[in-house]
């Protein structure tokens, strides 16, 4: 189901939107819908990332297990070499 919604824009932003729509050969409505969709996608991604990081932090606080930055960097730098190392393990 598609529901209409009104958006109030000041004169300057309305003019910018209208000019952009003409240059892009798209309607102002199309541009607004695209912008809102991309913004909502980005905000949902940020929210999911924040939840993931909080979960990881909580896990660390409960277990104390971690992998040092240096271990990860050394492992990644070994990729594609003759001396490729295995994935580092948790450290207490």
Secondary structure, DSSP 4 states (H G I P E B T S, - for coil): ----------HHHHHHHHHHHHHHT--HHHHHHHHHHHHHHHHHHHHHHHHHHHHHHHHHHHH--B--HHHHHHHHHHTTSTTPPPPP--B-
